[in-house]
Amino acid sequence: MSKANGSLYSREQFSVVQSVVGDLGKHWGWLLALGILFIVLGTVALGMSVAVTVATVLFFGVLLAIGGVFQVIEAFKCRGWKSILMHILIALLYIGGGVVMITEPVSGSLVLTAFLGGVFIATGLLRIVMGFHLRGTGLRWGWMVFAGLVSLVLGGMIFFQWPMSALWLIGLLVAIEMIFHGWAYVMTALALKALR
């Protein structure tokens, strides 16, 4: 039996954990270091949210343009396809959107930020509806409604501060994601260490 976090694991439970994590359990220190690196980089990115926003928009633009080019190449290899014109038009939209984001990253951040605000509002409304559908089931439907309200508020804040929010929002979200990603790695590494 192995002791981890104050609880005892049976051999069967331990072997299940081992089959999921594989050799990661032996190299938990690397995962811990990677988690700390993500936390540090995310914290630095918090102070550079405008630069991170521009870099993210540029990266997204490059991905769109490359994806569009490959879609055009793929379209011309598919002779006889009835939807080839639509396929090429979609590819040209990707290329055009990518070029705009590369040449005008601030304009690209305006569009992406408005899109994010819309997504937050839409998902907020859907979560609220889902929450009310769960009412009466015995499940904690209030949490779903609460999450929906938070999304609505965040979406509203994005729009009320738009276009200024376009300068920092994407960078802020990337920084927060990196920090949470880092903490997830740190906690996983510490749990793996406790299993050894």
C-alpha positions, 0 to 999 in steps of 0.5 A: 500500500502507498500513502498519499495525502493522508489517504491509503491507496490499495495496490489496484488503485495505485496501479490504476494511477500508475497506468495513467501517469506512466513515467511522469511519476518518476519525473515529477520534478520536471513537471514541477519546474515546468509549472513554476516556469509557466507561473513566472511567465504568466506573471511577467505577461500580466505586466506586459498585457499590451505586448502579449495581446499584439504578439497573440494577434500576430501569431493568430494571424500567421496561423490563419494565413498559413491555414488559408494557404494550405486550404487553397492548395488542398482545394486545387488537388480535389478536382471535380468537387462541387463545393470547390469554389466555396472552399477557395472562398473560405481559404481566401477569407482565412488568408485575408483575415490573417494578413489583416491581423499581421499588418494591423494587429491593433485592428485585429485585437479590436475584432477579437476582443469584440468577438470574445465579449460576444462569446462571454455574453452568449455562453453566459446566457446559455449557462443561465438557461441550462441552470434553470433547466437543472432546477428541481433535479436536486443538482446544484443548479444555482452554480450554473446560473451564477457562472452564467451571470459571471460570464454576462458581467465579464462580457458586459465589462469587455463591451463597456470598455471597448475599444480600450479593452482590446489593447490589454484583454487578450494579453490578460487572458493569455497571462491568466491561462499561463498562471493557472496552467502552471499551478495545475502542473505544480499541483499535479507534480506535488501529488505525483511526488506524494505517491512515490 
